[in-house]
Amino acid sequence: MGAGKKARNTGETLKGKAKEATGKATGDRGLEAEGKAEQIKGDAKQTVEKGKDTFRH
């Protein structure tokens, strides 16, 4: 997997975790849900990239 894609996917997951934590701290359920969605999206992209690597080698 390209280092750039891996970093972007990890960054998206971390950004989602930060949004979720901020949402929990402020009681903003919308922000919390948005953060969880970003985490799932980042994790899914990471899984796809790992699957591509598996088939390449």
N, C-alpha and C positions, 0 to 999 in steps of 0.2 A: 504494500500500500504506500502511496506517496506520502511523504512526511507532511506536506502541505495540507492534504485532505485529512490526515489523521489529526493534525493540530486544529483544523477548523471544526471537525466533529467533536473533539474534546472540548474546545472552546464553547461550542454551542451547549454541550451538556453542563459545563460549569456555569455558564450564563443562566441556564435554566434553574440550576440549584440556587443561585444567588437570588433570582426573582422569586422562587418559591419561599425561600427563607424570609425575604423582605415582605412578601405577602402574608406569611404567618405572623410576623412581628407586628405588622400594622393592621391585621385583621382584614386585609383586602383579598377576598376569596378569588376574585378575577385574576389578580396578579399571581396568586399562588397556583391557580389552574394553568395559567399561561406558562409559568415556570416548569410545571410538571410536563406539559406538552412539549416544550423545548428539549427537556431531558430525554423524553421518549424518542423524539425526532433525531437527536444527536446519537443516541444509542443505536437506533435502527440504521442510520447511515454507516456507523462504525461496523456493524454486523455485516452489512452488504459489502463493504470494502474488504473485510476479512474473508468473506466467502469468495470474492474475486481472486484474492491472493491464493486461496487454497486450490482453485482450479488452474491457476497459472503455473503452479510448481508441480 
